[in-house]
Amino acid sequence: MRDLTSELLSGRMAEAALDHVRSGRTPAEPRPASTVILLRGTAAGPEVYLLRRQRTMAFAAGMTVFPGGRVDATDSTVADSWSGPAPAWFADRLGCDEQTASAYVAAAVRETFEESGVLLAGPSTETVVGDTTGDDWEADRVALEERSLGFADFLHRRGLVLRADLLGPWAHWITPEFEPRRYDTRFFVAALPAGQVTRDVTSESDQVAWTRPADAVAAVDLGEMLMLPPTYVCCRDLTPYDDVAAILTAAGEREIRPVLPTVRVAGDQAYLETT
């Protein structure tokens, strides 16, 4: 199994790490971002929804990831369309203030819709929208992706409430300081709502798939799949669970601490260390 306590870097990441250490340049400020580990149950156990990022992307090119992305300015304006635990509860779990916490949650729901077509929102506090594959939904999804439509406006226009109760905080990772693009990312788990289907809709990926966490870990260990440490560790941490319900229950009890991998240089080699 991949050893993340001290992993030898290669290629572009090794060059960036060595340059950062030797130049002593000031690290870029990490931007807030949200990622959602979308889950579905099968006879063989839980599966996670994974996307492989286009090799032309500036960040994590060619890597297999969960749906997610940067927090948008409009994500903090959804307070009147909120259902579930209050932002204060998420703030306590995520280790931030209430406004920041609500923005993380909103970004998680918005990015999941943008990148998979799955929407964790409904017309009431106890319902979730059904099929979102129609042309009208696709037009709104594209508008959100292009930022010509704000998330709060989208919810208001459709008479929807964000179902914060469908999200469980899972992890907190910060991009290493040597990376020119850095993110302060909160990871959430969520079950695929009944009646909805994932779709290959994002322009940022060239492949999507549902995969058992253990199979994803094995593929990375065999060199058949590329993953950044946060995705790998999240998949690895999901392997003990037999069903989606158990994962969602665990999310409510899980200790969440920020993880910031560091770099150790030995001669001309750079090692990424995670504790």
Secondary structure by P-SEA (a helix, b strand, c coil): cccccbbbbccaaaaaaaaaaaacccccccccccccbbbbbccccbbbbbbbccccccccccccccccccccccccccccccccccaaaaaaaacccaaaaaaaaaaaaaaaaaccccccccccccccccccccaaaaaaaaaaaaccccaaaaaaaaccccccccccccbbbbcccccccccbbbbbbbccccccccccccccccbbbbbcaaaaaaaaaaccccccaaaaaaaaaacccccaaaaaaaaacbbbbbbbbbbbbcccbbbbbcc
